[in-house]
Amino acid sequence: MAITVKDLFQYDPNFEPAKIRRLTGKTNYKKSDTVDLSRLAALNDKDLSVFAAKKEGKTFLNSIQDDNMKTQIADAAHIKNEEKTQNNKNNKMPADIPMDKSIFDIDKQETV
């Protein structure tokens, strides 16, 4: 799924043509032209970013460089940041093999 010029006009009927030219990279744009997500993220428009995040999801969030802005937009668009929660869940494996320790530390504990 991609954001098109038509989507931008549905979001804001008074969207500036200069911004659309900047987002599409074309001077003669059509309603079916797609918008580059990295250019959309570079605008740093929070409301527009929330709209894009709701439409595109995690794909758009990955194009945002600022972690603080990324967190705010993810919260506003109700997108879970699964990377952090998944990494926390995998610290202990079901086979009781600790993944957060070195094999040398485990060996020392067993012999002592």
KOLZAZA-733915 format. One line per 10 residues: number of its first residue (from 1); for each residue x negated, y negated, z of N, C-alpha, C, O. Coordinates in steps of 0.05 Angstrom, whole numbers, plus 32768, in hexadecimal, padded with zeros to 4 digits. Layout:
// KOLZAZA-733915
NUM> X Y Z X Y Z X Y Z X Y Z  ...
END
This chain:
// KOLZAZA-733915
1> 7FEF 8017 8000 8000 8000 8000 7FEE 7FE7 8000 7FDA 7FE7 800E  7FF5 7FD3 7FF1 7FE5 7FBB 7FEF 7FF7 7FA3 7FF2 800F 7FA3 7FEC  7FEB 7F8D 7FFB 7FFA 7F74 7FFE 7FF8 7F66 7FE3 7FE2 7F62 7FD8  800F 7F5D 7FD9 8010 7F4F 7FBF 8017 7F32 7FC4 801E 7F2A 7FDA  8015 7F22 7FAF 801D 7F06 7FB0 803A 7F04 7FB7 8042 7EF1 7FC5  804A 7F16 7FAD 8067 7F16 7FB4 806B 7F19 7FD2 807D 7F0C 7FDD  805C 7F2B 7FDF 805D 7F2E 7FFC 8057 7F14 800A 8063 7F0E 801E  8043 7F06 8001 803B 7EED 800D 8052 7ED8 800C 8056 7EC9 801F  805F 7ED7 7FF5 8075 7EC5 7FF2 808E 7ECD 8002 809D 7EBD 800A  8091 7EE7 8007 80A6 7EF1 8018 80A0 7EE9 8035 80B2 7EE3 8045
11> 8086 7EEA 803C 807D 7EE2 8057 8082 7EC4 805B 808C 7EBC 8070  807A 7EB4 8048 807D 7E97 804A 8083 7E8C 802E 8071 7E8C 801D  809C 7E84 8028 80A3 7E7A 800E 8093 7E61 8006 8091 7E5B 7FEE  8088 7E53 8019 8078 7E3B 8013 805A 7E40 8014 804A 7E2E 801B  8052 7E58 800F 8035 7E60 8010 8026 7E4F 7FFB 802F 7E4C 7FE4  800F 7E45 8003 8000 7E33 7FF2 7FF4 7E42 7FDA 7FE7 7E57 7FDE  7FF8 7E37 7FC2 7FEC 7E44 7FAA 7FCD 7E45 7FAB 7FC1 7E57 7FA1  7FC1 7E31 7FB8 7FA4 7E31 7FBA 7F9A 7E49 7FCB 7F86 7E55 7FC4  7FA9 7E50 7FE0 7FA1 7E67 7FF0 7FA5 7E81 7FE1 7F95 7E94 7FE3  7FBA 7E82 7FD1 7FBF 7E9A 7FC1 7FA9 7E9E 7FAC 7F9F 7EB4 7FA8
21> 7FA0 7E88 7FA0 7F8A 7E8A 7F8D 7F71 7E94 7F9B 7F61 7EA4 7F90  7F6D 7E8A 7FB3 7F55 7E93 7FC3 7F57 7EB1 7FCA 7F43 7EBF 7FCA  7F6F 7EBA 7FD1 7F73 7ED5 7FDA 7F72 7EE9 7FC3 7F67 7EFF 7FC6  7F7D 7EE2 7FAC 7F7D 7EF4 7F95 7F63 7EF1 7F84 7F5B 7F04 7F77  7F57 7EDA 7F85 7F3F 7ED6 7F75 7F46 7ECF 7F58 7F35 7ED0 7F47  7F5F 7EC8 7F53 7F69 7EC2 7F38 7F76 7EA7 7F38 7F83 7E9E 7F4B  7F72 7E98 7F22 7F80 7E7F 7F1F 7F9C 7E83 7F15 7FAF 7E74 7F1D  7FA0 7E96 7F03 7FBB 7E9C 7EF9 7FC4 7EB6 7F06 7FBE 7ECC 7EFC  7FD2 7EB4 7F1D 7FDA 7ECC 7F2B 7FF8 7ED2 7F25 8007 7EC1 7F1E  7FFE 7EEC 7F28 801A 7EF5 7F25 8024 7F00 7F3F 8014 7F04 7F52
31> 803D 7F05 7F41 8049 7F0F 7F5A 803F 7F2B 7F61 803E 7F33 7F78  8037 7F3A 7F4C 802E 7F55 7F50 8010 7F57 7F57 8006 7F6D 7F5C  8001 7F41 7F56 7FE5 7F42 7F5C 7FE0 7F48 7F7A 7FEE 7F3E 7F8B  7FCC 7F59 7F7F 7FC6 7F61 7F9A 7FB3 7F4D 7FA7 7FA4 7F3F 7F9A  7FB5 7F4C 7FC1 7FA4 7F39 7FD1 7F8E 7F4A 7FDE 7F93 7F5F 7FE9  7F76 7F40 7FDC 7F5F 7F4D 7FE9 7F61 7F4A 8007 7F62 7F34 8012  7F61 7F61 8016 7F65 7F60 8033 7F4E 7F52 8041 7F52 7F45 8056  7F36 7F55 8037 7F1F 7F48 8044 7F21 7F2A 8042 7F1A 7F1B 8054  7F2B 7F20 802B 7F30 7F03 8028 7F46 7EFA 803A 7F45 7EE4 8045  7F5B 7F0A 803D 7F71 7F04 804F 7F68 7F02 806C 7F70 7EF0 807B
41> 7F56 7F14 8074 7F4B 7F14 808F 7F39 7EFC 8093 7F38 7EF1 80A9  7F2B 7EF3 807E 7F19 7EDC 8080 7F28 7EC2 8084 7F1C 7EAE 808D  7F42 7EC1 807E 7F51 7EA8 8082 7F54 7EA1 80A0 7F58 7E8A 80A7  7F53 7EB5 80B1 7F56 7EB2 80CE 7F71 7EA5 80D5 7F73 7E96 80E9  7F86 7EAB 80C6 7FA1 7EA2 80CC 7FAE 7EB8 80DC 7FB4 7ECE 80D1  7FB3 7EB3 80F6 7FBD 7EC9 8108 7FD8 7ED3 80FF 7FDC 7EEC 80FE  7FEB 7EC2 80F9 8006 7ECB 80F1 8005 7EDB 80D7 8012 7EF0 80D5  7FF5 7ED2 80C4 7FF3 7EE0 80AB 7FE5 7EFB 80AF 7FEB 7F0F 80A2  7FD1 7EFB 80C1 7FC3 7F14 80C7 7FD5 7F28 80D5 7FD3 7F40 80CF  7FE7 7F1F 80E6 7FFA 7F31 80F3 800D 7F3D 80DE 8013 7F55 80DE
51> 8016 7F2C 80CB 8027 7F36 80B5 8019 7F4B 80A5 8024 7F60 809F  7FFF 7F46 809E 7FF0 7F59 808E 7FEB 7F73 809E 7FEB 7F88 8092  7FE6 7F70 80B8 7FE1 7F88 80C8 7FFA 7F99 80CA 7FF8 7FB2 80CA  8011 7F8D 80CC 802A 7F9C 80CD 802E 7FAB 80B3 8039 7FC2 80B3  8027 7F9F 809D 802B 7FAB 8083 8015 7FC0 807C 801C 7FD5 8072  7FFC 7FBA 8082 7FE6 7FCB 807A 7FDC 7FDD 8091 7FD2 7FF3 808B  7FE0 7FD6 80A9 7FD7 7FE6 80C0 7FB9 7FE4 80C5 7FAE 7FCF 80C3  7FAE 7FFB 80CB 7F91 7FFC 80D2 7F7F 7FF3 80BC 7F68 7FEA 80C1  7F87 7FF6 80A3 7F77 7FEE 808C 7F70 7FD1 808E 7F59 7FC9 8089  7F84 7FC0 8095 7F7F 7FA4 8098 7F6E 7F9D 80B0 7F5D 7F8C 80AF
61> 7F73 7FAB 80C6 7F64 7FA6 80DF 7F47 7FAB 80DB 7F36 7F9D 80E7  7F3F 7FBE 80CB 7F23 7FC4 80C7 7F15 7FAE 80B8 7EFC 7FAD 80B9  7F24 7F9D 80A9 7F17 7F88 809A 7F13 7F6F 80AB 7F06 7F5C 80A1  7F1D 7F6E 80C4 7F19 7F57 80D5 7EFF 7F5B 80E4 7EFA 7F70 80F0  7EEE 7F46 80E3 7ED3 7F48 80F0 7ED3 7F42 810E 7EC5 7F4F 811D  7EE3 7F2E 8116 7EE4 7F25 8131 7EF3 7F39 8143 7F0B 7F3D 813E  7EE6 7F45 8157 7EF2 7F59 8167 7F09 7F4E 8178 7F1E 7F5B 817C  7F06 7F35 8181 7F1B 7F28 8191 7F34 7F24 8180 7F4B 7F2A 8189  7F31 7F1A 8168 7F47 7F16 8156 7F54 7F31 814E 7F6C 7F33 814C  7F43 7F45 814A 7F4D 7F5F 8142 7F5F 7F6B 8158 7F73 7F77 8152
71> 7F57 7F67 8171 7F67 7F71 8188 7F81 7F62 818A 7F96 7F6E 818E  7F80 7F48 8186 7F99 7F38 8188 7FAC 7F40 8172 7FC4 7F42 8177  7FA3 7F44 815A 7FB4 7F4B 8144 7FBF 7F67 8147 7FD6 7F6C 8141  7FAE 7F79 8151 7FB8 7F95 8155 7FCE 7F95 816A 7FE1 7FA4 8168  7FCB 7F85 817F 7FE0 7F83 8194 7FF9 7F77 8189 800F 7F81 818E  7FF6 7F62 8179 800E 7F54 816F 801C 7F65 815A 8035 7F64 8158  800E 7F75 814B 801A 7F86 8136 8021 7FA1 8141 802C 7FB2 8132  801C 7FA6 815A 8022 7FC0 8167 8014 7FD7 815A 8020 7FEC 8154  7FFA 7FD3 8154 7FE9 7FE8 8149 7FD6 7FF2 815F 7FC8 7FE2 816A  7FD6 800C 8164 7FC5 8017 8179 7FA8 8018 816E 7FA4 801F 8157
81> 7F96 8012 817F 7F7A 8015 8178 7F71 8032 8180 7F68 8036 8197  7F75 8045 816F 7F70 8061 8175 7F53 8068 8178 7F4D 807D 8185  7F41 8058 816D 7F25 805F 816F 7F1C 805F 818D 7F0E 8072 8195  7F23 804B 819C 7F1B 804A 81B8 7F27 8060 81C9 7F1A 806D 81D9  7F41 8065 81C5 7F4E 8079 81D5 7F45 8095 81CE 7F43 80A6 81DF  7F40 809A 81B5 7F37 80B4 81AC 7F1B 80BA 81B7 7F15 80D0 81BF  7F09 80A6 81B7 7EEE 80AA 81C2 7EEF 80B0 81DF 7EDF 80C0 81E9  7F01 80A4 81EE 7F03 80A9 820B 7F0E 80C5 8210 7F06 80D1 8224  7F1F 80CF 81FF 7F2A 80E9 8204 7F16 8100 81FF 7F19 8115 820B  7F02 80FB 81EF 7EF0 8110 81E7 7ED7 8113 81F9 7EC4 8121 81F2
91> 7ED8 8106 8211 7EC1 8108 8222 7EBD 8124 822D 7EA7 812E 822F  7ED3 8131 8234 7ED1 814C 823E 7EE0 815F 822A 7EF6 815A 8222  7ED2 8174 8223 7EDE 8187 8210 7EED 819D 8220 7EE7 81A1 8238  7F01 81AA 8214 7F10 81BE 8222 7EFF 81D6 822C 7F07 81E4 823F  7EE9 81DB 821F 7ED8 81F2 8227 7EC5 81EA 823D 7EB2 81F9 8243  7ECA 81D4 824B 7EB9 81CA 8261 7E9C 81C5 8258 7E8A 81C9 8268  7E99 81BD 823F 7E7E 81B5 8236 7E7E 8197 8236 7E8B 818A 8226  7E6F 818B 8249 7E6F 816E 824B 7E61 8161 8233 7E4A 8168 822C  7E6F 814F 8225 7E64 8143 820E 7E56 8128 8214 7E4A 811B 8202  7E56 8120 822D 7E4A 8107 8235 7E2F 810A 8243 7E25 80F7 824F
101> 7E24 8122 8243 7E0B 8128 8250 7DF8 8136 823D 7E01 8142 8229  7DDF 8134 8243 7DCA 8141 8233 7DC9 815E 823B 7DCF 8166 8251  7DC0 816F 8229 7DBD 818C 822F 7DA7 8190 8244 7DA8 81A3 8253  7D94 817D 8246 7D7F 8180 8259 7D89 817A 8275 7D80 8186 8289  7D9C 8168 8278 7DA9 8161 8292 7DB9 8179 829B 7DB9 817F 82B3  7DC7 8187 828A 7DD7 819E 8292 7DC5 81B4 829C 7DCC 81C1 82B0  7DAF 81B9 828E 7D9C 81CE 8296 7D91 81C9 82B2 7D8E 81DB 82C2  7D8A 81B0 82B8 7D7F 81A9 82D2 7D93 81AE 82E8 7D8C 81B7 82FE  7DAC 81A8 82E4 7DC0 81AC 82F8 7DC5 81C9 82FE 7DCA 81D0 8315  7DC3 81DA 82EB 7DC8 81F7 82EF 7DB2 8204 82FE 7DB7 8217 830E
111> 7D99 81FC 82FA 7D82 8209 8307 7D7E 81FF 8324 7D72 820E 8334  7D88 81E9 832B 7D84 81DD 8345 7D96 81E9 8359 7D95 81E1 8371
END
